[in-house]
Amino acid sequence: MCYLILSFKCRKLAGWLAGWLAGLLAGWLAGWLAGGLAGWLAGWPTKTLSTTL
């Protein structure tokens, strides 16, 4: 446990944890958006999809 919040090791650990959580959330959100967009595009008629691409 770290009781000294201002110590370098604790700040380093907190920064690493915050970065990991932010990266995880951003990656999950990006994957969810990309998957939803791909599914939405796949649901379109082939003719519309081919003209878009």
Backbone as CSV, one residue per row, in Angstrom:
resi,resn,N_x,N_y,N_z,CA_x,CA_y,CA_z,C_x,C_y,C_z
1,MET,0.856,-1.208,0.000,0.000,0.000,0.000,0.880,1.241,0.000
2,CYS,0.405,2.264,-0.667,1.196,3.493,-0.647,0.392,4.582,0.045
3,TYR,0.910,5.055,1.145,0.216,6.100,1.894,0.731,7.476,1.510
4,LEU,1.894,7.525,0.844,2.425,8.813,0.401,2.051,9.021,-1.069
5,ILE,1.001,9.804,-1.285,0.502,10.011,-2.639,1.502,10.786,-3.497
6,LEU,2.314,11.634,-2.842,3.258,12.454,-3.586,4.550,11.724,-3.939
7,SER,4.704,10.497,-3.455,5.927,9.769,-3.774,5.944,9.396,-5.257
8,PHE,7.151,9.337,-5.807,7.301,9.112,-7.236,6.704,7.783,-7.682
9,LYS,6.930,6.739,-6.888,6.452,5.413,-7.257,4.928,5.359,-7.315
10,CYS,4.281,6.024,-6.370,2.816,6.015,-6.341,2.243,6.811,-7.504
11,ARG,2.865,7.945,-7.800,2.401,8.740,-8.939,2.588,7.981,-10.243
12,LYS,3.713,7.267,-10.330,3.997,6.473,-11.518,2.960,5.369,-11.683
13,LEU,2.651,4.700,-10.584,1.675,3.618,-10.605,0.273,4.142,-10.938
14,ALA,-0.084,5.274,-10.336,-1.398,5.868,-10.589,-1.518,6.315,-12.043
15,GLY,-0.446,6.897,-12.581,-0.456,7.332,-13.970,-0.566,6.149,-14.923
16,TRP,0.136,5.071,-14.588,0.096,3.871,-15.418,-1.305,3.270,-15.405
17,LEU,-1.904,3.212,-14.219,-3.242,2.652,-14.074,-4.276,3.497,-14.813
18,ALA,-4.157,4.829,-14.680,-5.083,5.734,-15.360,-4.941,5.615,-16.877
19,GLY,-3.695,5.529,-17.352,-3.456,5.379,-18.790,-3.989,4.060,-19.318
20,TRP,-3.835,3.007,-18.526,-4.317,1.692,-18.924,-5.841,1.688,-19.020
21,LEU,-6.498,2.284,-18.029,-7.956,2.357,-18.027,-8.472,3.200,-19.189
22,ALA,-7.800,4.343,-19.423,-8.206,5.218,-20.525,-8.024,4.515,-21.868
23,GLY,-6.909,3.800,-22.022,-6.650,3.067,-23.251,-7.656,1.943,-23.462
24,LEU,-8.002,1.266,-22.374,-8.964,0.177,-22.446,-10.339,0.704,-22.858
25,LEU,-10.746,1.804,-22.243,-12.033,2.400,-22.558,-12.067,2.914,-23.994
26,ALA,-10.994,3.584,-24.402,-10.923,4.114,-25.771,-10.928,2.989,-26.798
27,GLY,-10.187,1.921,-26.504,-10.142,0.784,-27.413,-11.495,0.088,-27.515
28,TRP,-12.159,-0.050,-26.370,-13.476,-0.686,-26.358,-14.481,0.152,-27.137
29,LEU,-14.433,1.470,-26.924,-15.344,2.370,-27.608,-15.085,2.374,-29.112
30,ALA,-13.811,2.410,-29.493,-13.457,2.407,-30.912,-13.886,1.097,-31.568
31,GLY,-13.672,-0.016,-30.879,-14.073,-1.314,-31.413,-15.593,-1.425,-31.536
32,TRP,-16.288,-0.887,-30.561,-17.748,-0.920,-30.576,-18.292,-0.080,-31.730
33,LEU,-17.706,1.106,-31.909,-18.127,1.986,-33.000,-17.811,1.378,-34.361
34,ALA,-16.612,0.824,-34.497,-16.218,0.209,-35.770,-17.099,-0.997,-36.084
35,GLY,-17.388,-1.815,-35.061,-18.243,-2.980,-35.256,-19.667,-2.578,-35.630
36,GLY,-20.162,-1.538,-34.960,-21.509,-1.066,-35.260,-21.612,-0.488,-36.666
37,LEU,-20.588,0.264,-37.066,-20.563,0.851,-38.400,-20.464,-0.227,-39.463
38,ALA,-19.616,-1.229,-39.215,-19.460,-2.329,-40.172,-20.767,-3.109,-40.302
39,GLY,-21.421,-3.355,-39.166,-22.695,-4.070,-39.195,-23.781,-3.274,-39.910
40,TRP,-23.767,-1.960,-39.697,-24.754,-1.096,-40.336,-24.532,-1.061,-41.841
41,LEU,-23.266,-0.970,-42.243,-22.941,-0.971,-43.668,-23.266,-2.312,-44.306
42,ALA,-23.028,-3.402,-43.586,-23.311,-4.735,-44.113,-24.819,-4.946,-44.278
43,GLY,-25.590,-4.245,-43.471,-27.041,-4.376,-43.553,-27.638,-3.650,-44.755
44,TRP,-26.861,-2.731,-45.324,-27.342,-2.006,-46.495,-27.406,-2.923,-47.711
45,PRO,-28.214,-2.565,-48.692,-28.221,-3.331,-49.956,-26.841,-3.278,-50.613
46,THR,-26.516,-4.308,-51.353,-25.192,-4.403,-51.974,-24.973,-3.281,-52.975
47,LYS,-26.031,-2.888,-53.663,-25.922,-1.833,-54.671,-25.500,-0.515,-54.023
48,THR,-26.126,-0.165,-52.909,-25.806,1.073,-52.212,-24.387,1.025,-51.656
49,LEU,-24.000,-0.132,-51.136,-22.668,-0.299,-50.571,-21.597,-0.167,-51.653
50,SER,-21.846,-0.741,-52.821,-20.853,-0.686,-53.898,-20.706,0.740,-54.432
51,THR,-21.780,1.511,-54.465,-21.678,2.891,-54.942,-20.982,3.773,-53.911
52,THR,-21.143,3.438,-52.614,-20.483,4.206,-51.567,-18.977,3.987,-51.626
53,LEU,-18.570,2.727,-51.819,-17.148,2.409,-51.879,-16.632,2.724,-53.274
